[in-house]
């Protein structure tokens, strides 16, 4: 069984920085991709950033140049460094992991979500 544990987040003033991390543990053969989504109050969940196990990244336009996603394959942990935060970045941030998991001695491609962590940026 796989678990995703998120940490980081919190309250910061506009212009400040935060880092959130997401650690995957369990019967993981390989991390195919990990990413961060966010959902602000009254809005739909949106992709913020995603990284593949080869290091290829993608970002939503609104965070390009401010946020950086990275992946430590040895630790199965993804990090999202958020700089120059804006009040519009306020949301619950959810980790997403696309993994190759071992179950019953067989590999399965599965997707998992973290529990979410609140990021609040004050003006």
Secondary structure, DSSP 8 states (H G I E B T S, - for coil): --EEEEEE-EEEETT--EEEEEEEESSEEEEEEEEEEEE-TTS--EEEEEEETT--EEE-GGGTTTEEEEEETTTTEEEEEE-S--GGG-EEEEEEEEEEEEETTEEEEEEEE---EEEEEE-
